[in-house]
Amino acid sequence: MRLEVRENLEAVLEQGRQIQSFVFEMDFAAYRQDARTRLAVERSFEIIGEALNRVSKVEPETIEFITDFRQIISFRNILAHCYDSIEDKIVWGIVEAALPRLVTQVEALLPPRE
């Protein structure tokens, strides 16, 4: 695995875990009421999407191991460019349904550091 790919996957993992910590013990109502958390989660998803986009360009064979990587990259673009139409319910659904799988898949891809 190229160093650049590893660093980007580590960024995905770090941001994924950050999101999980941001929303720990929150429900959707609490998330919706907390502007700071919403902004932090959205920013972390932007970083995740950009990091996966970089991996897809450098090592396309690796990115194929991540379920829905194209949708994750597209979601990043929506967050960055259509910020005024973001629906909290959609973001929350991704946090609950897709993020745990993404974190697990990236953990499996990353070899231990030497």
C-alpha positions as CSV (number, residue, x, y, z in Angstrom):
1,M,0.0,0.0,0.0
2,R,1.4,3.4,-1.0
3,L,2.1,5.8,1.8
4,E,-0.3,8.4,0.3
5,V,-3.1,5.8,0.3
6,R,-2.4,4.8,3.8
7,E,-2.4,8.4,5.0
8,N,-5.7,9.0,3.3
9,L,-7.3,5.9,4.8
10,E,-6.0,6.9,8.2
11,A,-7.7,10.2,7.7
12,V,-10.9,8.4,6.8
13,L,-10.6,6.3,9.9
14,E,-9.8,9.3,12.2
15,Q,-12.7,11.4,10.9
16,G,-15.1,8.4,11.1
17,R,-14.2,7.9,14.7
18,Q,-14.4,11.6,15.4
19,I,-18.0,11.6,14.0
20,Q,-18.8,8.7,16.3
21,S,-17.5,10.6,19.3
22,F,-19.3,13.8,18.3
23,V,-22.7,12.0,18.3
24,F,-22.0,9.6,21.1
25,E,-25.2,9.1,23.2
26,M,-27.1,11.5,20.9
27,D,-30.4,10.8,19.2
28,F,-31.6,12.6,16.1
29,A,-33.5,15.2,18.1
30,A,-30.4,16.2,20.0
31,Y,-28.3,16.1,16.8
32,R,-30.7,18.4,15.0
33,Q,-30.6,20.9,17.9
34,D,-26.8,21.0,18.1
35,A,-25.4,23.3,15.3
36,R,-21.8,22.7,16.4
37,T,-22.1,19.0,16.2
38,R,-23.9,19.1,12.8
39,L,-21.2,21.3,11.4
40,A,-18.4,19.1,12.8
41,V,-20.1,16.0,11.4
42,E,-20.6,17.5,8.0
43,R,-17.0,18.8,7.9
44,S,-15.7,15.3,8.9
45,F,-17.7,13.8,6.1
46,E,-16.2,16.2,3.6
47,I,-12.7,15.1,4.7
48,I,-13.7,11.5,4.4
49,G,-15.1,12.0,0.9
50,E,-12.0,13.9,-0.3
51,A,-9.7,11.3,1.2
52,L,-11.5,8.5,-0.5
53,N,-11.5,10.5,-3.8
54,R,-7.7,10.7,-3.5
55,V,-7.4,7.0,-2.8
56,S,-9.6,6.2,-5.9
57,K,-7.2,8.1,-8.1
58,V,-4.0,6.7,-6.7
59,E,-4.9,3.1,-6.0
60,P,-8.3,2.2,-7.6
61,E,-7.9,-1.5,-6.7
62,T,-7.9,-0.6,-3.0
63,I,-11.0,1.7,-3.0
64,E,-13.1,-1.2,-4.4
65,F,-13.0,-2.8,-1.0
66,I,-15.0,0.1,0.4
67,T,-18.8,-0.3,0.0
68,D,-20.5,2.6,-1.7
69,F,-17.3,4.6,-2.1
70,R,-18.7,6.5,-5.1
71,Q,-21.8,7.6,-3.0
72,I,-19.5,8.7,-0.2
73,I,-17.5,10.8,-2.6
74,S,-20.7,12.2,-4.1
75,F,-22.0,13.0,-0.6
76,R,-18.8,15.0,0.0
77,N,-19.5,17.0,-3.1
78,I,-23.1,17.7,-1.9
79,L,-21.9,18.8,1.5
80,A,-19.3,21.1,-0.1
81,H,-21.3,22.6,-2.9
82,C,-25.0,22.3,-1.9
83,Y,-24.5,23.1,1.8
84,D,-27.8,25.1,1.8
85,S,-29.9,22.1,1.0
86,I,-28.4,19.6,3.4
87,E,-31.1,17.6,5.3
88,D,-30.1,16.7,8.8
89,K,-32.2,13.5,8.6
90,I,-30.1,12.2,5.7
91,V,-26.8,13.0,7.4
92,W,-28.1,11.3,10.6
93,G,-29.1,8.2,8.6
94,I,-25.6,8.0,7.1
95,V,-24.1,8.3,10.6
96,E,-26.2,5.5,11.9
97,A,-26.3,3.1,8.9
98,A,-23.2,3.6,6.8
99,L,-20.5,5.0,9.0
100,P,-20.0,1.9,11.2
101,R,-19.5,-0.2,8.1
102,L,-17.1,2.3,6.6
103,V,-15.0,2.4,9.8
104,T,-14.9,-1.4,9.9
105,Q,-13.9,-1.7,6.3
106,V,-11.1,0.9,6.6
107,E,-9.8,-0.7,9.7
108,A,-9.5,-4.0,7.8
109,L,-7.7,-2.4,4.9
110,L,-5.0,-0.7,7.0
111,P,-2.1,-2.9,7.8
112,P,-0.5,-2.4,11.2
113,R,2.2,0.3,11.3
114,E,5.7,-1.1,11.6
